[in-house]
Amino acid sequence: MSVPCKKSVRSAPAPIQARMLNVKQAAEYLGATVSFVRHEEWAKRLPSVTFGKRLMVDQRYLDQYIEAAKVPA
């Protein structure tokens, strides 16, 4: 009598949660336009990181930007 062989089942890897967002993703995160994000970065109101020619924004910077922009009720 043969013993059935168990097949190893691979689950799909968990999607990577990106910490660094490109300008388009940052704009979507803020609910703003790409030009607004670029302007805020250029005006030094939004910290950013450059990788070569790519401008990236840390999601934590966006959260800090949102908190700083809140108006108390």
N, C-alpha and C positions, 0 to 999 in steps of 0.2 A: 504494500500500500504506500503510495507516495504522499508526501506532505505538501500542501499547496504553498507556493512561494509567495511571500508578501512583497508587493511592489512598493517601492518607496514613492511617496507622493510628495512632490515639491509644491509648496505654496508659492504664490507670486510674491516677489519681494515688495515690501512696503514702499509706497511712493516717497521719494525724498522731498522733504519740506524745504524749499529753497529759502535761505536766509538773505541772500543777496539778490536783489531784484534789478532788472534792467529798467530803463527810464519808462518804457511802455507799461511794464508791470507795476512800477511805482505809481504811475498815473492812475491805473485802474484801482490800485489799493486805496489811494486817496480820493478817488472819484473826481479826478481833475484831468486836465489835458496834459499831453506830453510837453507842450511849450511852457505850461505853468511850472512843471517839475524842473525843466531845464532853467527857467528863469530864477526859481528859488535857489537852485544849486549855484547858479552864476552869481547871485546876490549874496552867497555864503549864508543863507538862512536854512539851508538843508545840507547837512554833511553828506559827502559822497566818497566813493573810492573808484579809482580808475585802474583798469586792467588793460594795459596797452591803450587802445583807443576806445575801449568800452567803458562807459560811465555806469556805475552800479551804485545802488543805494541799499544800505542795510535796513532790513525791516524794523529793527529796533530804533533806528534814526527816525523812521516814519512814525512810529508810535510816539516817540518823544516830541516830534513836530506837532502831531495831533494834540497831545496833552498841553503843549505850550500855547496852542492856538485857541483852546477852549475859553469861553467867556463865562465867568461865574454867574449863576442865576440870582 
